[in-house]
Amino acid sequence: TKHGRASFGALLFQDLAVVPLFAAIHDGIGSACVKAALALAFVEIVGKRVLDTMFYFAARSRSQEAFLSVVLLTVLSMSATTEALGLTATLGAFLAGLALSETR
């Protein structure tokens, strides 16, 4: 419906706007934009390229353990990456959720 699409668009905008805001609160405005752009680019690349391939092989194995392992690896690696960039692990978990939402 028209209202459903408008609500979904507003919620998606809020989710994407939170990344630079978290970075700005943590580091200040100057380097925050660069770090947030790097984090979003990382999510885009990982979400579309790497995770699709990993989930494809996990689905082929028909193993729930393989699927769960890929999800946990995604969350932990995103959290470690954002910690390495000087951002919070919470932001990494949020970005992992965005990356997982982009998989098929």
N, C-alpha and C positions, 0 to 999 in steps of 0.2 A: 504494500500500500504506500501511498504518498507519505503518510506520517511515519511509517516504519523506516523508509529510506532516509528521511530527514533525521530521525533519531539516530539511526546507525551512523550517518555521516558526522553528526555532532560527537558521538561517543568515540569514533575513530580519530577525529581531530584531537580530542582530549588525550587519548592514549599517545598520539604522536607528539603532542606538545609537552608532555611530561618529561621526556628525555632531556631536552635542552634546559628545562627549568630545574631538574635535579642537578644537572651539571653546573648551572649558574649558581645555585645555592651553595654547592660544595666548594667551588673554586673561584668564583667571581666571573664576571661577564667576559673578560678578554679571552682566556684560554678555554672557557666553557663551550663556546661555539665550535671551536676546533675539535675538542674532545667529543662533543655530542655528534658532530658530523662524522667523525671516525667511527663512533659506536653504531650509528645508524647505517653507515656504509657496510660495516662488518656484518650487521644483521641481514642486510639485503643480500650480500654475497653468500653468506653461510646459509641463509634460509632458502634461497633459490637453487643453489648449486649442491652444496655438501649434504644438507639434511635430506633433500629429496632422494639422493643416491643411497644414503644410509637407511632411510625408511623403506626404500624399495627392497634392499637386501634383507632387512628385518621382516618385511611382509612375506618375502619369498620363503623365509625359513619357517614361517607359521609358528613362531615361538613367542610367547608372551614375555619371556625373560629378555629376549633380544630387543623387543620393542621398548620395554621398560629401561633397558640399559642405554639405548639411544637417547631416550628422553632425559635420563639422569646425566648422561655425558654432556648433553646440550646445556642443561642448566648449570652444571658445575664449570664447564669450560667458558660459558659466557660470563659467569660471576668472576672467574679468575682473570679473564681478559679485562673486564672493567676495573677490577682491583689493580691490575698492572698499569692501566691508563690513569690511575689515581682517582677513580670514581668509586662509588659504593657497590658492594656485592648485591644489594637490593636492586639497583639499577640493572645489573647483569641478569638477575632473575627475571625482571620485567622484560628486558630485551630478548631473553630466551623464549618467553611467552609469545612475543611478537614473531620471532623466527619460527617457532613451532606452529603458529597459526597460518604461516605462509606455505606450509608443506602440503603435499597432496595426500 
